[in-house]
C-alpha cells in the first residue's frame, strides 16, 4: 500500500470513529506501529487529528468541514445502499427525477437503472456516468462549473439549466439535519442549485445517514416545510426518530 493510500485509510477510519488507536490501525493496515505514528504525526501537521496517548482523535472540525468525496462514499456505505433502495421504491414509469450530487443519492443509480421510462436529470458527473448504459433511462446533465474533487456541477449555468425544468421527484443529500438549523450543507457553492431543485420538484425527498442528525453545517438549504420525506437508516436512535415524528415530519428509517 502506498503512503498516500494509507493516509486515506486512516482518515476514513477517523472520520467514521473519531478516535484511532495506534495498535488497532497497525493491525488493520498490516504495518508497524512506527509507520502509523509517522502517519498520525503528518496528519497532526495538517490539523486533521490531535495526538493522544496511544493514538489520535479527529481534530475539532468547523461547520465548513467536508470529508473528501471518496471517503464520504465509504462511510456508512451499507446504510446508504439501504436508504437508496427505500427511496427508489417511490419511483415508477415515465417520471421525471432529479438526482442530487450526494454519496447517498449516488447509491440510487443501481435501482434507477432498472425502471423503464425515467427521465433523470443530475448535476453529478459520476451519477451521469453510472447511468450511461441504462438502456431505458434518459439522462440529462445540468451543465455548470465542476466543483473540484466532488464531481458536482454548480454555478450560473447550472442554475440556468434548472430554471425552466420541473420534476416529479427530487432526491437530495444534506450534510446535516437538525430541528434547530433545518437542512444544511457545508459549502455555499451548491446551496443555490439545491434551492432551485426544491422549488422545481413536486416531491422533495432527502436522503441522509444517521450520523448527520442533530448537527449543523455552514448554510441552510431549506426548512422542513419544503421537504416531503426524509429517509435515513435504521441506525438512527429511537429517541431522535421519535422527536422528529413528534414535530410532524415524515422521517422514514430504512
N, C-alpha and C positions, 0 to 999 in steps of 0.2 A: 504494500500500500504506500502510495506517495505521501509525503508530509502534508501536502495541501488537502488530500483526501482525508487524512487522519484528523486534521483540524476541523473539517466539515462534520465528520462523525462526532467529534467531541462537542461541537456547537449544537448539533442536533440533539444530543443527549441532554445538554444543559438547558436548552430551550424547553424541552419536554419535562425534565425533572427538577430543574433549578439548582440542584446540587449534584456534584460528581466526586466520588472518591477515587484517589489515585490507584489503589489496588483494583477496584472494580473496573476502571477504564483499561488498565493494563491487561487484565484477564480478558475483557471483552474484545479488545483490539489486537491481542496476542503480541504485545510489545513489552519492553521493560518499563518499570516504574520511573526510571530516569528519563526515558523518552517522553512519558506522559507529563512529568514535571516540567520538562523543557517546553512542551506544547502549551501547558497551562500558563507558564511564565510569559510566553508570547501572547496568549490571549489576554493576560492581565495588562500587557503593554498596549493592547488595542482597546482596553477598558471594556472588554466583553465579560470578564469574570473578576471576582475578588478572591484571592487565595485565602484558604483557611487551613487549619491543622488537618492534614490528611487528604486534602482535596481542594475544591473551589466551588463557589456559588456564583450563579448568574448575577452579573452586576445589576444594580438597580436601573431599570430601563424607564425612560420617559414616555410620554404619551405619543411621541412620534416614532418610537422604535418599531421596526418591522423586520421579522426574520427574512433571510434570503428565500427566494421562491421555492427552490428545490428542498430546502429544509421544511418549509411550510407543507409541501406535498407529502412528506414522510411522517409528519407529526399527526398522531391520531388517524392514521390512514384507514384502518378498518372501520372506524366510526364514520369517517367521511363517506366511505363507499355505501354504508348502510343508510346514511342520510340521503345520499343521491338516489338510491334505489327507491326510497319512500317518496321523494319528490317527483320522480319520473312517473309514478302511478297516477299523477294528476293529468297527464297528457294523453291526448287522443289524436286521431287522424285530422289532417288538414287544419292544424292550428299554427298560429304564428307565435314564436317563442324567442325571448332574448336570454342568452346565457352570458352572465357577467364574468368578468375576469376574476376568478377565485379558484383556489385549490380544491375547495369542496364542490363547487359548481362543475369544475373540470371532470369530476368523477361521474357526472350525469351522462357524459358522452357515450359511454358503453351501453347505456339504456336507451338514450335518444336515438341512436343509430338504428334501432330495431322498429321504430314507429313510423309507418308509412305516411307520406304526405305532409310531413312537418316542414315549415319554413323556419330556419334558425338564423337569427342574427346574433353576432357577437363582436366584442371589441378585444378578443383574446386570440392571438395568432396560434397558440397551442391548441385551443379548442377547435379552431377552424381546421387546423392540420389533422387533428384526430378524427374529424368528421368528413374529411376529404374523400374517403372511399365509401361513405354511407350511401348506398345505392338509391334509397327512396327519400332522402332528406336533402332539401335545398339549403345551401349555406350562403349567407351574405355577411361579409366582413365590413364592419363600420370603420372606415378609414380614419387615420389620425397620426399623431406623433407617437413613436414607440417609446414606452417607458422602459429604460434600460434595466435589464436584469429581471423584469417582471412580465414581459410578453404582452403588455397591455397597451392598447391604442387610446390616446387621450387627446385633449386639446380642441382647438376651434373646429377643425374639420370633422372630428368625431362627433362633436356636439351638433354640428350642422347635419350630419348623416342621420341622426336620431330625430331631429326636429319634426319631420313630416311622416314619421312612422307610427304605427300602432301595433301593440302586441296583445295576444290573448293572455299570455303569461310572461312574467319576467322573474328570473331566478337570480338572486343577488347574494353575494358574500359580504360579510361585515367583519371588521377586526375586533370589535367589542360590542356588547349589548348590556345596557343597564337600565333599571327603572328611572334612575336619575338623569342619565345622559342621552337615552334613546339609542339609536343605531348609529355607530360611529366607525370611522376609519382613521388610519394613522397619517395618510398623506393627502394634501389638498389637491393634487393633480387629478384625482379620479372623482372627486366629490360631485362636480357638475354633471359628469356623464351619468353617474348613478341617479342623481336627482331627475334628470331628463327621462331616464328609463322608467323611474317610478311614475312620472306624470303620463307616460305613453302607454302604460300597461293596464289592462282591465283587472288583472290579479297580480299582486306582488308577493312573491314567496322568498323569504330569507332563509339561507342555509348557514348554520353555524355550529361548530362542535362545542361541547360542553365547557371547554376551557375559556371561552370568550365571554361568559356571562358574569355580570356584576363587576365589570371592569370598564374603564373609559379610555378613549383614544383622543386624538387631537381635535377632530372636527366631526360634527354631527351631520349625517346624510339626511335623515328624516326622523319623524316621530312614529310611535306605534300606530297612530291613527291612519297612517299612509300604507300600512302593511297588512295583508290579509292573513298570512300564516307564517309562523317561524317553525322550522324543522331543525331539531337537534338530535343528539344521540341519547340512548337510554342511560348513558353515563351521567347525565345531568342529575344532581341530587334532588331527592323528592321535595325538600324544603324550598329550593329555588323554583322548581316547577310549580308547586302549589301557589307560591307568591304571585307568579305571572298569571296563573289561571284566576286567582282572586281579583286581579285587576281587569279581567275580561279579555285577555289576549289569547289568541289561538296558538298555543305552543304545543307542538307535537314531538314526542320522543320516539325515535325510530329504533 
